[in-house]
Amino acid sequence: ENLPTLKDKIIQEQEFDDRFEYTYNPMRAYPIIKMPFKRKDSLVCPMLTLLFWRITSGLYYEICDEKDFGDNFGHSFQKYIGNVIEKANNNKAINFMEEEEYHVGRNRKDTVDWIVYDKDSALFIECKARRISLPAKIELRDSSIILKELEKMVKIILQIYKAIDDYCNNLYPSFKYEEERKIYPIILTMENWFLFGDKRSDILDKMIIKEFNNINLPIDYLKKMPYSICSVEDFEGMMQVMQTTYIKKFMDRKVFNKEKIEWLFRPFMSNEFAEESRKIKFLFEDEAKIAFAIPNS
């Protein structure tokens, strides 16, 4: 973007109230500025971090409004999660299976996106390639914006518990119900939603219970199998730590602790499994080297 136009965009986005700290910076969309430099027309990047964000996570906002983006990107995100599980499973300590189709009468259904399991426990994973909207992140006064985002999350949470209910009724074609097996529902998102630790979590819980009652889902599922919301970045680390801890030890310390259930997974792992966390590595280093390789001139 040229400098005068970018200045105008920044002025339009400015806020001088309680939202000041959270205001969107147009340079995240336009990290390279066309401007005079040493008497020449030049392309200047004032902050390399913004450029890196633009060509990685920023691409999402460039294409998210395209036709059929949601379905196609969702399938790709789900496939990527499978790649993460497989890459992290270097000790073959856990097993996993992908989504399967099944029928209840004439109704066609799908299992959860991924099941990760060991001898006595299983993660039931739903992959949701969506981000919390920017207004919901920065708006501190208008609760209606936040409520709209919470309503979306409630639908996702209901979806995973409906799938678990079918499992508990032994309707899954390959993964058969075992009463002793511990189930841990996890919703994987593109980024952390930061829903816990304030009144948002209380509102969310009330909305979930209301919907459970509306469709006659057992309320005790929420106590026996508390849900977690986890970013894909944290999930990559979690899968590596579970190679040592296995599922039950890891998840019980998280979801059945009144304090830690509200923590993000990254600080939880650093606190509870410090030694294992230090061994977390980037799983796709070889692929990244290929993607960002500079071609020979």
SEVO-671960 format. One record per residue (C-alpha): residue number from 1; x, y, z; residue in three letters; chain. Coordinates in steps of 0.001 Angstrom, whole numbers, m for minus. Layout:
REM SEVO-671960
@pos=NUM	x=X	y=Y	z=Z	code=ALA	unit=A
...
REM end
This chain:
REM SEVO-671960
@pos=1	x=0	y=0	z=0	code=GLU	unit=A
@pos=2	x=1252	y=3541	z=m628	code=ASN	unit=A
@pos=3	x=2028	y=5655	z=2408	code=LEU	unit=A
@pos=4	x=m754	y=8309	z=2153	code=PRO	unit=A
@pos=5	x=m3458	y=5662	z=1704	code=THR	unit=A
@pos=6	x=m2119	y=3594	z=4593	code=LEU	unit=A
@pos=7	x=m2106	y=6672	z=6837	code=LYS	unit=A
@pos=8	x=m5777	y=7265	z=6026	code=ASP	unit=A
@pos=9	x=m6624	y=3644	z=6856	code=LYS	unit=A
@pos=10	x=m4821	y=3876	z=10195	code=ILE	unit=A
@pos=11	x=m6669	y=7092	z=11083	code=ILE	unit=A
@pos=12	x=m10018	y=5445	z=10288	code=GLN	unit=A
@pos=13	x=m9256	y=2528	z=12602	code=GLU	unit=A
@pos=14	x=m7985	y=4584	z=15532	code=GLN	unit=A
@pos=15	x=m9796	y=4353	z=18870	code=GLU	unit=A
@pos=16	x=m9052	y=6526	z=21884	code=PHE	unit=A
@pos=17	x=m11181	y=4771	z=24472	code=ASP	unit=A
@pos=18	x=m11116	y=1452	z=26343	code=ASP	unit=A
@pos=19	x=m10495	y=m339	z=23035	code=ARG	unit=A
@pos=20	x=m7268	y=1541	z=22295	code=PHE	unit=A
@pos=21	x=m4974	y=m1373	z=23149	code=GLU	unit=A
@pos=22	x=m6934	y=m3790	z=20945	code=TYR	unit=A
@pos=23	x=m7442	y=m1623	z=17871	code=THR	unit=A
@pos=24	x=m6796	y=m3287	z=14532	code=TYR	unit=A
@pos=25	x=m3658	y=m2077	z=12768	code=ASN	unit=A
@pos=26	x=m4037	y=m1924	z=8943	code=PRO	unit=A
@pos=27	x=m314	y=m2645	z=8654	code=MET	unit=A
@pos=28	x=m1178	y=m6256	z=9453	code=ARG	unit=A
@pos=29	x=m2897	y=m6363	z=6067	code=ALA	unit=A
@pos=30	x=m360	y=m4101	z=4317	code=TYR	unit=A
@pos=31	x=3075	y=m4721	z=5897	code=PRO	unit=A
@pos=32	x=4925	y=m3474	z=2799	code=ILE	unit=A
@pos=33	x=4681	y=257	z=2121	code=ILE	unit=A
@pos=34	x=5324	y=1943	z=m1205	code=LYS	unit=A
@pos=35	x=7131	y=5202	z=m404	code=MET	unit=A
@pos=36	x=10088	y=7388	z=m1395	code=PRO	unit=A
@pos=37	x=13359	y=6295	z=152	code=PHE	unit=A
@pos=38	x=16662	y=7985	z=m664	code=LYS	unit=A
@pos=39	x=14946	y=9787	z=m3556	code=ARG	unit=A
@pos=40	x=13744	y=6537	z=m5101	code=LYS	unit=A
@pos=41	x=10361	y=4820	z=m5178	code=ASP	unit=A
@pos=42	x=10867	y=1948	z=m2782	code=SER	unit=A
@pos=43	x=9070	y=m881	z=m1016	code=LEU	unit=A
@pos=44	x=9684	y=m655	z=2721	code=VAL	unit=A
@pos=45	x=8799	y=m3176	z=5415	code=CYS	unit=A
@pos=46	x=9024	y=m1404	z=8801	code=PRO	unit=A
@pos=47	x=8327	y=m4580	z=10813	code=MET	unit=A
@pos=48	x=9378	y=m7983	z=9494	code=LEU	unit=A
@pos=49	x=7092	y=m9702	z=12003	code=THR	unit=A
@pos=50	x=4060	y=m8168	z=10300	code=LEU	unit=A
@pos=51	x=5250	y=m9487	z=6947	code=LEU	unit=A
@pos=52	x=5646	y=m12986	z=8364	code=PHE	unit=A
@pos=53	x=2146	y=m12845	z=9857	code=TRP	unit=A
@pos=54	x=767	y=m11640	z=6526	code=ARG	unit=A
@pos=55	x=2107	y=m14586	z=4532	code=ILE	unit=A
@pos=56	x=1126	y=m17146	z=7169	code=THR	unit=A
@pos=57	x=m1952	y=m16604	z=9360	code=SER	unit=A
@pos=58	x=m2901	y=m13472	z=7431	code=GLY	unit=A
@pos=59	x=m3670	y=m15467	z=4302	code=LEU	unit=A
@pos=60	x=m6820	y=m16735	z=6011	code=TYR	unit=A
@pos=61	x=m8421	y=m13291	z=5887	code=TYR	unit=A
@pos=62	x=m7439	y=m12868	z=2247	code=GLU	unit=A
@pos=63	x=m9409	y=m15876	z=1051	code=ILE	unit=A
@pos=64	x=m12062	y=m16510	z=3730	code=CYS	unit=A
@pos=65	x=m14801	y=m14731	z=1753	code=ASP	unit=A
@pos=66	x=m14221	y=m16745	z=m1416	code=GLU	unit=A
@pos=67	x=m16974	y=m19068	z=m2655	code=LYS	unit=A
@pos=68	x=m16925	y=m22529	z=m1013	code=ASP	unit=A
@pos=69	x=m13986	y=m21469	z=1156	code=PHE	unit=A
@pos=70	x=m15542	y=m22731	z=4387	code=GLY	unit=A
@pos=71	x=m16054	y=m26347	z=3321	code=ASP	unit=A
@pos=72	x=m12758	y=m26664	z=1465	code=ASN	unit=A
@pos=73	x=m10705	y=m25036	z=4192	code=PHE	unit=A
@pos=74	x=m12485	y=m27075	z=6846	code=GLY	unit=A
@pos=75	x=m11570	y=m30336	z=5113	code=HIS	unit=A
@pos=76	x=m7962	y=m29180	z=4766	code=SER	unit=A
@pos=77	x=m7801	y=m28228	z=8445	code=PHE	unit=A
@pos=78	x=m9183	y=m31618	z=9454	code=GLN	unit=A
@pos=79	x=m6620	y=m33364	z=7266	code=LYS	unit=A
@pos=80	x=m3838	y=m31246	z=8767	code=TYR	unit=A
@pos=81	x=m4856	y=m32336	z=12266	code=ILE	unit=A
@pos=82	x=m4464	y=m35934	z=11115	code=GLY	unit=A
@pos=83	x=m969	y=m35101	z=9893	code=ASN	unit=A
@pos=84	x=m153	y=m33573	z=13293	code=VAL	unit=A
@pos=85	x=m1342	y=m36677	z=15138	code=ILE	unit=A
@pos=86	x=663	y=m38964	z=12870	code=GLU	unit=A
@pos=87	x=3832	y=m36845	z=12980	code=LYS	unit=A
@pos=88	x=3761	y=m36508	z=16757	code=ALA	unit=A
@pos=89	x=3177	y=m40218	z=17306	code=ASN	unit=A
@pos=90	x=6840	y=m41118	z=16929	code=ASN	unit=A
@pos=91	x=6772	y=m43601	z=19811	code=ASN	unit=A
@pos=92	x=3554	y=m45189	z=18534	code=LYS	unit=A
@pos=93	x=2224	y=m44647	z=22054	code=ALA	unit=A
@pos=94	x=m1280	y=m43842	z=20884	code=ILE	unit=A
@pos=95	x=m3693	y=m44957	z=18197	code=ASN	unit=A
@pos=96	x=m5996	y=m42866	z=16078	code=PHE	unit=A
@pos=97	x=m8815	y=m43154	z=13586	code=MET	unit=A
@pos=98	x=m10459	y=m40645	z=11316	code=GLU	unit=A
@pos=99	x=m14089	y=m39746	z=10789	code=GLU	unit=A
@pos=100	x=m16447	y=m42516	z=9693	code=GLU	unit=A
@pos=101	x=m19925	y=m42482	z=8236	code=GLU	unit=A
@pos=102	x=m22708	y=m44478	z=9861	code=TYR	unit=A
@pos=103	x=m26503	y=m44666	z=9823	code=HIS	unit=A
@pos=104	x=m29163	y=m44581	z=12511	code=VAL	unit=A
@pos=105	x=m32266	y=m45766	z=10734	code=GLY	unit=A
@pos=106	x=m32421	y=m43638	z=7595	code=ARG	unit=A
@pos=107	x=m30324	y=m40863	z=9098	code=ASN	unit=A
@pos=108	x=m26770	y=m40573	z=7808	code=ARG	unit=A
@pos=109	x=m24285	y=m39440	z=10464	code=LYS	unit=A
@pos=110	x=m20557	y=m38935	z=10955	code=ASP	unit=A
@pos=111	x=m18420	y=m39779	z=13939	code=THR	unit=A
@pos=112	x=m16209	y=m37067	z=15406	code=VAL	unit=A
@pos=113	x=m13434	y=m35877	z=13085	code=ASP	unit=A
@pos=114	x=m10660	y=m37762	z=14890	code=TRP	unit=A
@pos=115	x=m10420	y=m40217	z=17752	code=ILE	unit=A
@pos=116	x=m7047	y=m40468	z=19497	code=VAL	unit=A
@pos=117	x=m6919	y=m43326	z=21980	code=TYR	unit=A
@pos=118	x=m4751	y=m45581	z=24113	code=ASP	unit=A
@pos=119	x=m5571	y=m48550	z=26334	code=LYS	unit=A
@pos=120	x=m8040	y=m46788	z=28656	code=ASP	unit=A
@pos=121	x=m8811	y=m43303	z=27298	code=SER	unit=A
@pos=122	x=m9756	y=m41419	z=24153	code=ALA	unit=A
@pos=123	x=m9808	y=m37881	z=22824	code=LEU	unit=A
@pos=124	x=m12915	y=m37137	z=20755	code=PHE	unit=A
@pos=125	x=m11813	y=m34322	z=18473	code=ILE	unit=A
@pos=126	x=m13837	y=m31881	z=16393	code=GLU	unit=A
@pos=127	x=m11865	y=m29590	z=14077	code=CYS	unit=A
@pos=128	x=m13330	y=m26138	z=13519	code=LYS	unit=A
@pos=129	x=m11372	y=m23932	z=11155	code=ALA	unit=A
@pos=130	x=m12820	y=m20706	z=12402	code=ARG	unit=A
@pos=131	x=m11492	y=m17774	z=14359	code=ARG	unit=A
@pos=132	x=m13282	y=m15571	z=16831	code=ILE	unit=A
@pos=133	x=m14249	y=m12354	z=15057	code=SER	unit=A
@pos=134	x=m12152	y=m9228	z=15546	code=LEU	unit=A
@pos=135	x=m15044	y=m7177	z=17028	code=PRO	unit=A
@pos=136	x=m15590	y=m9877	z=19670	code=ALA	unit=A
@pos=137	x=m11898	y=m9692	z=20579	code=LYS	unit=A
@pos=138	x=m11793	y=m5929	z=21066	code=ILE	unit=A
@pos=139	x=m15333	y=m4925	z=22036	code=GLU	unit=A
@pos=140	x=m15558	y=m4388	z=25784	code=LEU	unit=A
@pos=141	x=m18975	y=m2725	z=25970	code=ARG	unit=A
@pos=142	x=m21353	y=m4298	z=23440	code=ASP	unit=A
@pos=143	x=m22151	y=m7760	z=24825	code=SER	unit=A
@pos=144	x=m24297	y=m8687	z=21804	code=SER	unit=A
@pos=145	x=m21171	y=m9132	z=19668	code=ILE	unit=A
@pos=146	x=m19650	y=m11550	z=22163	code=ILE	unit=A
@pos=147	x=m22942	y=m13429	z=22541	code=LEU	unit=A
@pos=148	x=m23051	y=m14106	z=18795	code=LYS	unit=A
@pos=149	x=m19637	y=m15746	z=18993	code=GLU	unit=A
@pos=150	x=m20646	y=m17749	z=22062	code=LEU	unit=A
@pos=151	x=m23744	y=m19003	z=20241	code=GLU	unit=A
@pos=152	x=m21507	y=m20346	z=17481	code=LYS	unit=A
@pos=153	x=m19344	y=m22146	z=20024	code=MET	unit=A
@pos=154	x=m22415	y=m23619	z=21750	code=VAL	unit=A
@pos=155	x=m23456	y=m25244	z=18458	code=LYS	unit=A
@pos=156	x=m19999	y=m26769	z=18089	code=ILE	unit=A
@pos=157	x=m20010	y=m28066	z=21662	code=ILE	unit=A
@pos=158	x=m23467	y=m29593	z=21190	code=LEU	unit=A
@pos=159	x=m22263	y=m31288	z=18014	code=GLN	unit=A
@pos=160	x=m19429	y=m33070	z=19788	code=ILE	unit=A
@pos=161	x=m21626	y=m34208	z=22687	code=TYR	unit=A
@pos=162	x=m24275	y=m35524	z=20288	code=LYS	unit=A
@pos=163	x=m21535	y=m37579	z=18650	code=ALA	unit=A
@pos=164	x=m20373	y=m38821	z=22056	code=ILE	unit=A
@pos=165	x=m23951	y=m39765	z=22924	code=ASP	unit=A
@pos=166	x=m24082	y=m41976	z=19835	code=ASP	unit=A
@pos=167	x=m20792	y=m43562	z=20890	code=TYR	unit=A
@pos=168	x=m22204	y=m44209	z=24377	code=CYS	unit=A
@pos=169	x=m25150	y=m45932	z=22704	code=ASN	unit=A
@pos=170	x=m22665	y=m48111	z=20780	code=ASN	unit=A
@pos=171	x=m23624	y=m46706	z=17379	code=LEU	unit=A
@pos=172	x=m20083	y=m46091	z=16122	code=TYR	unit=A
@pos=173	x=m19174	y=m48621	z=13419	code=PRO	unit=A
@pos=174	x=m15529	y=m49291	z=14373	code=SER	unit=A
@pos=175	x=m14865	y=m47685	z=17751	code=PHE	unit=A
@pos=176	x=m17069	y=m49703	z=20066	code=LYS	unit=A
@pos=177	x=m18317	y=m48442	z=23415	code=TYR	unit=A
@pos=178	x=m16429	y=m49482	z=26542	code=GLU	unit=A
@pos=179	x=m17864	y=m48387	z=29880	code=GLU	unit=A
@pos=180	x=m14434	y=m48136	z=31535	code=GLU	unit=A
@pos=181	x=m12929	y=m45955	z=28801	code=ARG	unit=A
@pos=182	x=m12507	y=m42270	z=29712	code=LYS	unit=A
@pos=183	x=m13641	y=m39828	z=27017	code=ILE	unit=A
@pos=184	x=m12280	y=m36289	z=26667	code=TYR	unit=A
@pos=185	x=m14036	y=m34006	z=24135	code=PRO	unit=A
@pos=186	x=m11741	y=m31468	z=22473	code=ILE	unit=A
@pos=187	x=m12664	y=m28721	z=20020	code=ILE	unit=A
@pos=188	x=m9677	y=m27667	z=17943	code=LEU	unit=A
@pos=189	x=m9654	y=m24137	z=16575	code=THR	unit=A
@pos=190	x=m7293	y=m22068	z=14459	code=MET	unit=A
@pos=191	x=m6398	y=m19891	z=17434	code=GLU	unit=A
@pos=192	x=m7194	y=m19572	z=21122	code=ASN	unit=A
@pos=193	x=m10669	y=m18197	z=21825	code=TRP	unit=A
@pos=194	x=m9874	y=m17028	z=25382	code=PHE	unit=A
@pos=195	x=m13357	y=m17946	z=26623	code=LEU	unit=A
@pos=196	x=m12405	y=m18926	z=30150	code=PHE	unit=A
@pos=197	x=m11535	y=m16972	z=33262	code=GLY	unit=A
@pos=198	x=m14258	y=m14299	z=33164	code=ASP	unit=A
@pos=199	x=m18022	y=m13932	z=32854	code=LYS	unit=A
@pos=200	x=m17896	y=m15319	z=29312	code=ARG	unit=A
@pos=201	x=m17382	y=m18836	z=30629	code=SER	unit=A
@pos=202	x=m20388	y=m18521	z=32957	code=ASP	unit=A
@pos=203	x=m22579	y=m17293	z=30108	code=ILE	unit=A
@pos=204	x=m21333	y=m20091	z=27862	code=LEU	unit=A
@pos=205	x=m22063	y=m22752	z=30493	code=ASP	unit=A
@pos=206	x=m25628	y=m21512	z=30978	code=LYS	unit=A
@pos=207	x=m26226	y=m21505	z=27217	code=MET	unit=A
@pos=208	x=m24895	y=m25061	z=26912	code=ILE	unit=A
@pos=209	x=m27045	y=m26406	z=29753	code=ILE	unit=A
@pos=210	x=m30124	y=m24799	z=28223	code=LYS	unit=A
@pos=211	x=m29474	y=m26496	z=24880	code=GLU	unit=A
@pos=212	x=m28739	y=m29830	z=26568	code=PHE	unit=A
@pos=213	x=m32157	y=m29672	z=28195	code=ASN	unit=A
@pos=214	x=m33816	y=m28705	z=24911	code=ASN	unit=A
@pos=215	x=m32577	y=m31844	z=23154	code=ILE	unit=A
@pos=216	x=m32573	y=m34156	z=26186	code=ASN	unit=A
@pos=217	x=m28836	y=m34768	z=26324	code=LEU	unit=A
@pos=218	x=m27688	y=m36038	z=29742	code=PRO	unit=A
@pos=219	x=m26381	y=m33080	z=31747	code=ILE	unit=A
@pos=220	x=m23928	y=m35327	z=33586	code=ASP	unit=A
@pos=221	x=m21906	y=m35628	z=30359	code=TYR	unit=A
@pos=222	x=m20548	y=m32167	z=31160	code=LEU	unit=A
@pos=223	x=m19214	y=m33330	z=34538	code=LYS	unit=A
@pos=224	x=m18043	y=m36773	z=33497	code=LYS	unit=A
@pos=225	x=m16551	y=m35596	z=30201	code=MET	unit=A
@pos=226	x=m15732	y=m31862	z=30425	code=PRO	unit=A
@pos=227	x=m15007	y=m30293	z=27042	code=TYR	unit=A
@pos=228	x=m11818	y=m28429	z=26162	code=SER	unit=A
@pos=229	x=m11191	y=m25774	z=23523	code=ILE	unit=A
@pos=230	x=m7653	y=m25883	z=22183	code=CYS	unit=A
@pos=231	x=m5737	y=m24047	z=19468	code=SER	unit=A
@pos=232	x=m4016	y=m26105	z=16811	code=VAL	unit=A
@pos=233	x=m652	y=m24686	z=17928	code=GLU	unit=A
@pos=234	x=m1152	y=m25991	z=21467	code=ASP	unit=A
@pos=235	x=m2477	y=m29287	z=20126	code=PHE	unit=A
@pos=236	x=794	y=m29909	z=18281	code=GLU	unit=A
@pos=237	x=2593	y=m29719	z=21622	code=GLY	unit=A
@pos=238	x=m45	y=m31738	z=23455	code=MET	unit=A
@pos=239	x=286	y=m34678	z=21090	code=MET	unit=A
@pos=240	x=4037	y=m34763	z=21701	code=GLN	unit=A
@pos=241	x=3708	y=m34605	z=25497	code=VAL	unit=A
@pos=242	x=1133	y=m37412	z=25443	code=MET	unit=A
@pos=243	x=3740	y=m39700	z=23932	code=GLN	unit=A
@pos=244	x=5122	y=m39884	z=27472	code=THR	unit=A
@pos=245	x=2165	y=m39125	z=29736	code=THR	unit=A
@pos=246	x=m544	y=m40896	z=27735	code=TYR	unit=A
@pos=247	x=m4038	y=m39431	z=27617	code=ILE	unit=A
@pos=248	x=m5631	y=m39953	z=31035	code=LYS	unit=A
@pos=249	x=m2791	y=m38577	z=33163	code=LYS	unit=A
@pos=250	x=m2528	y=m35497	z=30959	code=PHE	unit=A
@pos=251	x=m6231	y=m34710	z=30627	code=MET	unit=A
@pos=252	x=m7271	y=m35494	z=34208	code=ASP	unit=A
@pos=253	x=m4825	y=m32908	z=35529	code=ARG	unit=A
@pos=254	x=m6345	y=m30363	z=33156	code=LYS	unit=A
@pos=255	x=m10111	y=m30843	z=33045	code=VAL	unit=A
@pos=256	x=m10744	y=m32041	z=36608	code=PHE	unit=A
@pos=257	x=m8824	y=m29222	z=38267	code=ASN	unit=A
@pos=258	x=m11016	y=m26173	z=38982	code=LYS	unit=A
@pos=259	x=m8163	y=m23765	z=38333	code=GLU	unit=A
@pos=260	x=m6299	y=m25405	z=35475	code=LYS	unit=A
@pos=261	x=m9395	y=m26159	z=33409	code=ILE	unit=A
@pos=262	x=m9419	y=m22425	z=32634	code=GLU	unit=A
@pos=263	x=m5765	y=m22316	z=31608	code=TRP	unit=A
@pos=264	x=m4625	y=m22400	z=28017	code=LEU	unit=A
@pos=265	x=m2928	y=m25676	z=27145	code=PHE	unit=A
@pos=266	x=536	y=m24211	z=26558	code=ARG	unit=A
@pos=267	x=1058	y=m22809	z=30091	code=PRO	unit=A
@pos=268	x=m654	y=m25884	z=31535	code=PHE	unit=A
@pos=269	x=1894	y=m28157	z=29855	code=MET	unit=A
@pos=270	x=4802	y=m25969	z=30967	code=SER	unit=A
@pos=271	x=3553	y=m26089	z=34548	code=ASN	unit=A
@pos=272	x=2478	y=m29720	z=34865	code=GLU	unit=A
@pos=273	x=4850	y=m31437	z=32447	code=PHE	unit=A
@pos=274	x=7875	y=m29168	z=32343	code=ALA	unit=A
@pos=275	x=10408	y=m31781	z=31255	code=GLU	unit=A
@pos=276	x=8212	y=m33118	z=28456	code=GLU	unit=A
@pos=277	x=7332	y=m29584	z=27328	code=SER	unit=A
@pos=278	x=10981	y=m28694	z=26849	code=ARG	unit=A
@pos=279	x=11188	y=m31442	z=24234	code=LYS	unit=A
@pos=280	x=8337	y=m30065	z=22124	code=ILE	unit=A
@pos=281	x=9522	y=m29312	z=18614	code=LYS	unit=A
@pos=282	x=8110	y=m27967	z=15393	code=PHE	unit=A
@pos=283	x=6678	y=m30998	z=13617	code=LEU	unit=A
@pos=284	x=6947	y=m29780	z=10039	code=PHE	unit=A
@pos=285	x=10464	y=m28388	z=9828	code=GLU	unit=A
@pos=286	x=11307	y=m30180	z=6576	code=ASP	unit=A
@pos=287	x=8107	y=m28965	z=4925	code=GLU	unit=A
@pos=288	x=8761	y=m25400	z=6109	code=ALA	unit=A
@pos=289	x=12275	y=m25422	z=4655	code=LYS	unit=A
@pos=290	x=10856	y=m26430	z=1287	code=ILE	unit=A
@pos=291	x=8043	y=m23849	z=1441	code=ALA	unit=A
@pos=292	x=10342	y=m20947	z=2340	code=PHE	unit=A
@pos=293	x=13396	y=m21996	z=340	code=ALA	unit=A
@pos=294	x=15013	y=m19289	z=m1759	code=ILE	unit=A
@pos=295	x=15374	y=m20573	z=m5340	code=PRO	unit=A
@pos=296	x=18801	y=m20512	z=m6909	code=ASN	unit=A
@pos=297	x=19267	y=m17467	z=m9095	code=SER	unit=A
REM end
